[in-house]
Amino acid sequence: MTNERKQTSIASKILWIVGSFSLPIAVLVYLLVGSINESIQFGQKELEGAKYLRPLAAVQKHVQDYWLSDAACHGQAACQAQSEFARKAVLNDLDELDAADRKYGVSLQFTAEGLAKRGREGMRPENLREAWLKFVALPVSDPHRPASFAKVVAMARTMITHAGDSSNLILDPDLDTYYMMDAVLLALPSMQDRVSQVTVAAAHAGSDTSERFNVAVDAALMKQADFDRTVLSVETALNEDAQFYGVSAGMSERVKPVLRRFITSNTNFTSLVNKASVEGVAVAPAAIRAAGEQARQTLDQLWNTGMAELEIMLWNRISTMQGRRTRALLISLLALLAACGLAFYLSRTITSPLELLVRSLGPGATLLAGCVERVSEVTTAKDVTAEEAEIICGELNAHADEMRKAVLALAYHVRGAEAAELADAVAGVGRS
């Protein structure tokens, strides 16, 4: 009796079956959501890198501003004012870089251990500030000044590269964001340096053949390695935007005008430099500096616009992935609820008829037991008449028929289409 009470009900067994089939579904949902979460975290890491890159790119630009204005100054008060403005801008950029480093530095591996893994020891914001302060402290006539300036720029460029590597930006999986990343992380920072170098070199080359040749080489590299790459990357990002997570609203309208100005100003600058270096045409240094400054300004505008659009595209991807995750969880929950509801319904369709059969078989079994007892009493009695025996057998047969019907009904619920065969078998047994 104790063992019978421990038996699990049919309804519970059906629910356990549903639960067992739900386990692989739950595992698949877990893996799917985990994959989506990885994509979300990947994009969030890229956004962290973009936020860290902003002050770094500003440092690079304003250091170049200071160098160019300082090189063209020659004691002029107006030029000195520009140098002072650039110097303060660099300090402000370094303060913003410190704030970004406090927030994202550990995540982006701007730590001693993270930098050492990539052979970039010392590429920390405080070291960049120290190198900058040493540079501006040197007199204009100091022969070590160019090397000190080159060190500051090299540090900023290395930190930009590290931010791109550690933030996954360099590994971006989508064509639109990848090509925009290529422009703002690789091509434009390189071009920023080269435009400054060509501006200074072209303005001071004069008629010296070797210097003019070096300027021509730098200008050709600027055109092929930086300018063409930037234009191609930005245009590809615009073309591919619709293929990934929907069109970024207003991206084309914001980027194309800036890209046109960038192309015009840098084409004019390259043409002017080629006239002075390749064709030997006399070009005033002031004109070269003005063209170079215009090229750098549009370059900076394209960088800021491209970075803003890159962040928008990354947010679009993250929001799309978050929507997919929510839908996956909701659909899985609804599927689970539907399975449980169906299991409950099926269990009721099975257990309810069985309960009715139990209730019908109970009285029949009691009556049958009574008939058996009476048969036993009659058979032991000596004065049994044929009429009494016939009555008792008739009652017994009637109760047996009722129980056979109950068994057939139970067989119908258990075996379905096979119930007819079972009915014939049971009927045959009853008749025999």
C-alpha positions as CSV (number, residue, x, y, z in Angstrom):
1,M,0.0,0.0,0.0
2,T,2.8,2.3,0.8
3,N,4.5,1.7,-2.6
4,E,1.2,2.5,-4.4
5,R,0.9,5.8,-2.6
6,K,4.4,6.8,-3.8
7,Q,3.5,6.3,-7.5
8,T,3.5,9.5,-9.5
9,S,0.1,10.5,-11.1
10,I,-0.4,10.5,-14.8
11,A,-0.8,14.3,-14.9
12,S,2.5,14.7,-13.1
13,K,4.2,12.3,-15.5
14,I,2.9,14.3,-18.5
15,L,4.3,17.5,-16.9
16,W,7.6,15.8,-16.3
17,I,7.7,14.7,-20.0
18,V,7.0,18.3,-21.0
19,G,9.7,19.5,-18.7
20,S,12.2,17.0,-20.1
21,F,11.6,18.2,-23.7
22,S,11.8,21.8,-22.4
23,L,15.4,21.3,-21.2
24,P,17.1,21.3,-24.6
25,I,14.9,24.2,-25.6
26,A,16.1,26.1,-22.5
27,V,19.7,25.3,-23.4
28,L,19.3,26.6,-26.9
29,V,17.7,29.8,-25.6
30,Y,20.5,30.2,-23.1
31,L,23.1,29.8,-25.9
32,L,21.2,32.2,-28.2
33,V,20.8,34.8,-25.5
34,G,24.5,34.4,-24.6
35,S,25.5,34.9,-28.2
36,I,23.4,38.0,-28.4
37,N,24.8,39.3,-25.1
38,E,28.4,38.8,-26.5
39,S,27.5,41.0,-29.6
40,I,26.0,43.7,-27.3
41,Q,29.1,43.7,-25.1
42,F,31.3,43.8,-28.2
43,G,29.5,46.9,-29.4
44,Q,29.6,48.5,-25.9
45,K,33.3,47.9,-25.8
46,E,33.6,49.7,-29.1
47,L,31.7,52.6,-27.8
48,E,34.1,52.8,-24.9
49,G,36.9,52.9,-27.3
50,A,35.2,55.7,-29.3
51,K,34.8,57.8,-26.2
52,Y,38.5,57.3,-25.3
53,L,39.6,58.2,-28.8
54,R,37.9,61.6,-28.8
55,P,40.3,63.4,-26.4
56,L,43.2,61.5,-27.9
57,A,42.4,62.7,-31.4
58,A,41.9,66.2,-30.0
59,V,45.4,66.1,-28.4
60,Q,46.9,65.0,-31.7
61,K,45.2,67.9,-33.6
62,H,46.0,70.6,-31.1
63,V,49.6,69.5,-30.7
64,Q,49.9,69.8,-34.5
65,D,48.2,73.3,-34.3
66,Y,50.8,74.4,-31.7
67,W,53.7,73.0,-33.8
68,L,52.5,74.7,-37.0
69,S,51.7,78.1,-35.4
70,D,55.0,77.9,-33.5
71,A,56.9,77.1,-36.7
72,A,55.3,80.1,-38.6
73,C,55.5,82.5,-35.7
74,H,58.9,84.2,-36.0
75,G,58.1,86.4,-33.0
76,Q,54.8,87.8,-34.4
77,A,52.3,88.6,-31.6
78,A,49.2,87.3,-33.5
79,C,51.0,84.0,-34.2
80,Q,52.0,83.8,-30.5
81,A,48.4,84.2,-29.5
82,Q,47.5,81.2,-31.7
83,S,50.3,79.1,-30.1
84,E,49.0,80.0,-26.7
85,F,45.4,79.1,-27.7
86,A,46.7,75.7,-29.0
87,R,48.7,75.1,-25.8
88,K,45.7,75.7,-23.6
89,A,43.6,73.5,-25.9
90,V,46.1,70.6,-25.5
91,L,46.0,70.9,-21.7
92,N,42.2,70.9,-21.8
93,D,42.3,67.8,-24.0
94,L,44.7,66.1,-21.6
95,D,42.3,66.8,-18.7
96,E,39.5,65.2,-20.7
97,L,41.8,62.2,-21.5
98,D,42.4,61.8,-17.8
99,A,38.6,61.7,-17.2
100,A,38.1,59.1,-19.9
101,D,41.0,57.1,-18.6
102,R,39.4,57.0,-15.1
103,K,36.2,55.7,-16.6
104,Y,37.4,53.4,-19.3
105,G,41.2,52.9,-18.8
106,V,41.0,49.5,-17.0
107,S,38.4,48.2,-19.5
108,L,40.5,49.2,-22.4
109,Q,43.7,47.8,-20.8
110,F,45.5,51.1,-20.4
111,T,47.2,49.5,-17.4
112,A,50.8,48.5,-16.9
113,E,50.0,44.9,-17.5
114,G,47.7,45.5,-20.5
115,L,50.2,47.9,-22.2
116,A,53.1,45.5,-21.5
117,K,51.3,42.7,-23.3
118,R,51.5,44.7,-26.5
119,G,54.9,46.2,-26.0
120,R,53.5,49.7,-25.3
121,E,54.8,50.3,-21.8
122,G,54.5,53.9,-20.7
123,M,51.7,54.8,-23.1
124,R,49.6,56.3,-20.2
125,P,47.9,59.8,-20.1
126,E,50.2,61.0,-17.4
127,N,53.2,60.1,-19.5
128,L,51.7,61.9,-22.5
129,R,51.2,65.0,-20.4
130,E,54.8,64.8,-19.1
131,A,56.1,64.5,-22.7
132,W,54.0,67.5,-23.8
133,L,55.1,69.7,-20.9
134,K,58.7,68.9,-21.7
135,F,58.2,69.8,-25.3
136,V,56.6,73.2,-24.7
137,A,59.2,74.0,-22.1
138,L,62.0,73.8,-24.7
139,P,63.0,77.1,-26.4
140,V,62.2,77.4,-30.1
141,S,65.8,77.3,-31.0
142,D,66.5,74.1,-29.1
143,P,67.8,71.4,-31.5
144,H,65.9,68.8,-29.5
145,R,62.6,70.4,-30.0
146,P,61.6,68.5,-33.2
147,A,62.4,65.2,-31.6
148,S,60.4,66.1,-28.5
149,F,57.5,67.1,-30.7
150,A,57.8,63.8,-32.7
151,K,57.7,61.9,-29.4
152,V,54.5,63.6,-28.3
153,V,52.8,62.8,-31.6
154,A,54.1,59.2,-31.6
155,M,52.7,58.7,-28.1
156,A,49.3,60.0,-29.1
157,R,49.3,57.8,-32.2
158,T,50.3,54.7,-30.2
159,M,47.6,55.3,-27.7
160,I,45.1,55.7,-30.5
161,T,46.2,52.4,-31.9
162,H,46.0,50.8,-28.5
163,A,42.5,52.1,-27.9
164,G,41.4,50.7,-31.2
165,D,43.0,47.3,-30.5
166,S,41.7,46.9,-26.9
167,S,38.2,48.2,-27.7
168,N,37.5,45.7,-30.5
169,L,37.1,48.6,-33.0
170,I,39.8,47.1,-35.2
171,L,37.8,43.8,-35.2
172,D,34.4,45.3,-36.1
173,P,32.3,42.6,-37.8
174,D,30.0,44.8,-40.0
175,L,31.1,46.5,-43.2
176,D,29.5,49.9,-42.5
177,T,31.0,50.4,-39.1
178,Y,34.3,48.7,-40.1
179,Y,35.0,51.1,-42.9
180,M,34.0,54.1,-40.9
181,M,36.3,52.8,-38.2
182,D,39.1,52.5,-40.7
183,A,38.7,56.2,-41.7
184,V,38.6,57.6,-38.1
185,L,41.0,55.2,-36.4
186,L,43.6,54.6,-39.1
187,A,43.5,56.8,-42.2
188,L,42.6,60.2,-40.8
189,P,45.0,60.3,-37.8
190,S,47.8,59.2,-40.2
191,M,46.8,62.0,-42.6
192,Q,46.6,64.5,-39.8
193,D,50.3,64.0,-39.2
194,R,51.3,63.9,-42.8
195,V,49.5,67.1,-43.7
196,S,51.3,68.9,-40.9
197,Q,54.6,67.5,-42.0
198,V,54.0,68.4,-45.7
199,T,52.8,71.9,-44.7
200,V,56.0,72.7,-42.8
201,A,58.3,71.0,-45.3
202,A,56.7,72.6,-48.4
203,A,56.7,76.1,-46.8
204,H,60.5,75.8,-46.1
205,A,61.6,73.8,-49.1
206,G,62.2,76.8,-51.3
207,S,64.4,75.9,-54.3
208,D,66.4,73.1,-52.6
209,T,66.0,70.1,-55.0
210,S,66.4,67.4,-52.3
211,E,63.9,69.0,-50.0
212,R,61.5,69.5,-52.8
213,F,61.9,65.8,-53.7
214,N,61.2,64.7,-50.1
215,V,58.1,67.0,-50.1
216,A,56.9,65.4,-53.3
217,V,57.3,61.9,-51.9
218,D,55.4,62.8,-48.7
219,A,52.7,64.5,-50.8
220,A,52.3,61.3,-52.9
221,L,52.1,59.2,-49.8
222,M,49.5,61.5,-48.3
223,K,47.4,61.3,-51.5
224,Q,47.6,57.5,-52.0
225,A,48.0,56.1,-48.5
226,D,45.7,58.5,-46.6
227,F,43.5,60.6,-48.8
228,D,42.3,57.9,-51.2
229,R,41.9,55.4,-48.4
230,T,39.8,57.9,-46.4
231,V,37.5,58.7,-49.2
232,L,37.1,55.0,-50.2
233,S,36.4,54.0,-46.6
234,V,33.8,56.7,-45.9
235,E,32.0,56.1,-49.2
236,T,31.9,52.4,-48.6
237,A,30.5,53.0,-45.1
238,L,27.8,55.1,-46.6
239,N,27.0,52.5,-49.3
240,E,26.9,49.5,-46.8
241,D,24.9,51.3,-44.1
242,A,21.6,50.0,-45.4
243,Q,22.8,46.4,-45.2
244,F,23.3,46.3,-41.5
245,Y,20.6,47.1,-38.8
246,G,18.8,49.6,-41.0
247,V,19.7,52.9,-42.5
248,S,21.2,55.4,-40.0
249,A,18.8,58.3,-40.2
250,G,20.4,61.4,-41.7
251,M,23.9,59.8,-42.0
252,S,24.2,60.5,-45.7
253,E,23.0,64.1,-45.3
254,R,25.5,64.8,-42.5
255,V,28.6,63.0,-44.0
256,K,28.5,63.8,-47.7
257,P,28.8,67.6,-47.4
258,V,31.7,67.3,-45.0
259,L,33.3,64.7,-47.3
260,R,33.0,67.0,-50.3
261,R,34.7,69.8,-48.4
262,F,37.4,67.4,-47.3
263,I,38.0,66.3,-50.9
264,T,38.1,69.8,-52.3
265,S,40.4,71.3,-49.7
266,N,42.9,68.4,-49.6
267,T,42.9,68.2,-53.4
268,N,43.7,71.9,-53.6
269,F,46.4,71.5,-51.0
270,T,48.0,68.5,-52.8
271,S,47.9,70.4,-56.1
272,L,49.6,73.4,-54.5
273,V,52.3,71.3,-52.9
274,N,52.9,69.5,-56.2
275,K,53.3,72.8,-58.0
276,A,55.9,73.9,-55.5
277,S,57.7,70.5,-55.2
278,V,57.3,68.8,-58.5
279,E,56.8,71.6,-61.1
280,G,59.1,74.0,-59.3
281,V,56.5,76.8,-59.4
282,A,57.2,79.6,-56.9
283,V,54.4,79.4,-54.3
284,A,54.4,81.7,-51.3
285,P,54.9,79.8,-48.0
286,A,51.9,81.7,-46.5
287,A,49.7,80.2,-49.3
288,I,50.9,76.7,-48.6
289,R,50.3,77.2,-44.8
290,A,46.8,78.5,-45.5
291,A,45.9,75.6,-47.8
292,G,47.4,73.2,-45.3
293,E,45.4,74.7,-42.5
294,Q,42.2,74.5,-44.6
295,A,42.9,70.8,-45.3
296,R,43.5,70.1,-41.7
297,Q,40.3,71.9,-40.7
298,T,38.1,69.8,-43.1
299,L,40.0,66.7,-42.0
300,D,39.1,67.4,-38.4
301,Q,35.5,68.1,-39.4
302,L,35.4,64.7,-41.2
303,W,36.9,63.0,-38.2
304,N,34.4,64.4,-35.8
305,T,31.4,63.7,-38.1
306,G,32.7,60.2,-38.9
307,M,33.2,59.4,-35.2
308,A,29.7,60.6,-34.3
309,E,28.2,58.5,-37.1
310,L,30.2,55.5,-36.0
311,E,28.8,55.9,-32.5
312,I,25.3,56.1,-33.9
313,M,25.7,53.0,-36.0
314,L,27.1,51.1,-32.9
315,W,24.1,52.2,-30.9
316,N,21.8,51.0,-33.6
317,R,23.5,47.6,-33.6
318,I,23.3,47.4,-29.8
319,S,19.6,48.4,-29.7
320,T,18.8,45.9,-32.4
321,M,20.5,43.2,-30.5
322,Q,18.8,44.1,-27.3
323,G,15.4,43.9,-29.2
324,R,16.4,40.5,-30.5
325,R,17.2,39.3,-27.1
326,T,13.9,40.5,-25.7
327,R,12.0,38.9,-28.5
328,A,13.9,35.6,-28.0
329,L,13.1,35.6,-24.3
330,L,9.4,36.5,-24.8
331,I,8.9,33.9,-27.6
332,S,10.6,31.2,-25.5
333,L,8.4,32.1,-22.5
334,L,5.3,32.1,-24.6
335,A,6.3,28.7,-26.1
336,L,6.9,27.3,-22.6
337,L,3.6,28.6,-21.3
338,A,1.8,27.1,-24.4
339,A,3.5,23.8,-23.8
340,C,2.5,23.8,-20.2
341,G,-1.1,24.8,-21.0
342,L,-1.3,22.0,-23.7
343,A,0.1,19.5,-21.2
344,F,-2.4,20.5,-18.6
345,Y,-5.2,20.3,-21.1
346,L,-4.1,16.8,-22.3
347,S,-3.6,15.6,-18.8
348,R,-7.2,16.7,-17.9
349,T,-8.6,14.9,-21.0
350,I,-6.8,11.8,-19.8
351,T,-7.4,11.9,-16.1
352,S,-11.0,13.1,-16.1
353,P,-12.3,10.0,-18.0
354,L,-10.1,7.8,-15.8
355,E,-11.6,9.3,-12.7
356,L,-15.1,8.6,-14.0
357,L,-14.1,5.0,-14.7
358,V,-12.7,4.7,-11.2
359,R,-15.9,6.0,-9.8
360,S,-17.9,3.6,-12.0
361,L,-15.7,0.5,-11.3
362,G,-15.8,1.0,-7.5
363,P,-19.5,0.2,-7.0
364,G,-19.4,-2.5,-9.6
365,A,-16.5,-4.2,-7.8
366,T,-18.3,-4.0,-4.5
367,L,-21.4,-5.5,-6.0
368,L,-19.4,-8.2,-7.7
369,A,-17.7,-9.0,-4.4
370,G,-21.2,-9.4,-2.8
371,C,-22.3,-11.7,-5.6
372,V,-19.3,-13.8,-5.2
373,E,-20.0,-14.0,-1.5
374,R,-23.6,-15.1,-2.1
375,V,-22.5,-17.7,-4.6
376,S,-20.1,-19.0,-2.0
377,E,-22.9,-19.2,0.5
378,V,-25.3,-20.8,-1.9
379,T,-22.9,-23.4,-3.1
380,T,-22.2,-24.5,0.5
381,A,-25.9,-24.7,1.3
382,K,-27.7,-28.0,0.8
383,D,-31.1,-26.7,-0.1
384,V,-30.2,-24.7,-3.2
385,T,-32.9,-24.6,-5.8
386,A,-32.4,-24.1,-9.5
387,E,-34.3,-20.8,-9.5
388,E,-32.0,-19.3,-6.8
389,A,-28.9,-20.4,-8.6
390,E,-30.1,-18.9,-11.9
391,I,-31.0,-15.6,-10.2
392,I,-27.6,-15.4,-8.6
393,C,-25.8,-16.2,-11.8
394,G,-27.8,-13.6,-13.7
395,E,-26.8,-10.9,-11.2
396,L,-23.2,-12.0,-11.4
397,N,-23.3,-11.9,-15.2
398,A,-24.9,-8.5,-15.2
399,H,-22.2,-7.1,-12.9
400,A,-19.5,-8.7,-15.0
401,D,-21.0,-7.1,-18.2
402,E,-20.8,-3.7,-16.4
403,M,-17.2,-4.2,-15.6
404,R,-16.4,-5.4,-19.1
405,K,-17.9,-2.2,-20.4
406,A,-15.7,-0.2,-18.0
407,V,-12.7,-2.1,-19.2
408,L,-13.5,-1.4,-22.8
409,A,-13.9,2.3,-22.0
410,L,-10.5,2.3,-20.3
411,A,-9.0,0.5,-23.3
412,Y,-10.4,3.1,-25.6
413,H,-8.7,5.9,-23.6
414,V,-5.5,4.0,-23.4
415,R,-5.2,2.4,-26.8
416,G,-7.4,4.6,-29.0
417,A,-7.8,2.9,-32.4
418,E,-6.8,-0.5,-31.0
419,A,-9.8,-0.4,-28.6
420,A,-12.0,-2.3,-31.2
421,E,-9.5,-5.2,-31.3
422,L,-9.3,-5.2,-27.6
423,A,-13.1,-5.1,-27.3
424,D,-13.4,-8.2,-29.5
425,A,-10.8,-10.0,-27.4
426,V,-12.5,-9.1,-24.1
427,A,-15.9,-10.0,-25.5
428,G,-14.5,-13.4,-26.5
429,V,-13.1,-13.9,-23.1
430,G,-16.5,-12.9,-21.6
431,R,-18.4,-15.3,-23.8
432,S,-16.1,-18.1,-23.0
